[in-house]
Amino acid sequence: MNPLAHGPGAYEVAGINSASHEFDKGIPARDPPRRLWRSALALLGGFVTVVALSLGTDLGLHAAGIFPPWGQAMEDKLFLLATAYRIAYGMAGSYVTAWLAPSRPMQHALVGGAIGLVLSALGAVATWNRGPAFGPHWYPLALIATAMPCAWVGGKLREHQGYGAGSEVFPHNNTQRHTT
């Protein structure tokens, strides 16, 4: 088919189906501001997931007496525990971001990971040499080092899931293309 021709199907050669207005690998064209808001909400959803789970676990471990009272120094093994669950929660938050993303779930998960990396770096700068209550130097470095791998794993989990829970709520949020 001639990509310069006019009419339905004229742009199929270029990867654009003009009859159904499908662009970018089968994702229906939408109002760009709406998609931008949905992308922002996907990122916010992942961020809220990580923060809520992390702070909830921190509070629970402090209340249970596993972690010492706030402001007191913790042993390295407790920071290792905190690192472990923050890694799991980082993957969960990236999965939520990818699940809520209006398109390109992996890219959304990686943008969320980049934001997490920047926030972890800022946290490291703010707490470096502030005393033992803020933990050993390896702890913020571990959070920085794991931000992007966690984002990739969370995004990959969503991609491997294919048509899952999010596809019923957001039918355009599928990582696979319908071919009929």
ABEGO torsion letter per residue (X at the ends): XBAABBEBGAAAAAGBBAAAGBBGGGBBBBBAAAAAAAAAAAAAAAAAAAAAAAAAAAAAAAAAGABBBBGBBBBAAAAAAAAAAAAAAAAAAAAAAAAABABGAAAAAAAAAAAAAAAAAAAAAAABGAEAAAEBAAAAAAAAAAAAAAAAAAAAAAAAAEBBAAAAABAAABABBBBX
